[in-house]
């Protein structure tokens, strides 16, 4: 059964690679040099954007499914813990850090003013706040991830099995 799941995952991965390569080849190979006024407007921009939206949606759904499945399996008792890593605790702590980082990002960016670009395009204050909130959240999560990797590689938190 594990080999079948592995092979399915293998084929899905390469299918995703093929779609991504085709969309990028179409974007850069067909109508990329399409000047419109002072700007360049490639013909396949919408296809590239739909690919990005689709990948984001699929990733979001899989992340939610993974968190729910992990929390659900950790509530059912100890279960089989092959790697020695408490997956349920890691999932809950990661989700908590994500929520905390989003709240911190929101609090630091309240009362933003609207943004006016050089061409006169105005972005609402709400969207500026949301964008800055996500950026700060990304920075916080990146710093925490880097710290976790360094601690894991240093071996300071590993239990000695004697």
HUJOQUI-V285751 format. One record per run of one state. SS is the DSSP state (helix for helix, strand for strand, loop for the rest). FROM is the first residue (numbers start at 0). TO is the last residue. If there is no record, write none. Layout:
ss = {SS;SS}
from = {FROM;FROM}
to = {TO;TO}
This chain:
ss = {loop;helix;loop;strand;loop;strand;loop;helix;loop;helix;loop;strand;loop;strand;loop;helix;loop}
from = {0;1;29;34;36;38;40;44;75;86;108;114;116;121;123;124;154}
to = {0;28;33;35;37;39;43;74;85;107;113;115;120;122;123;153;161}
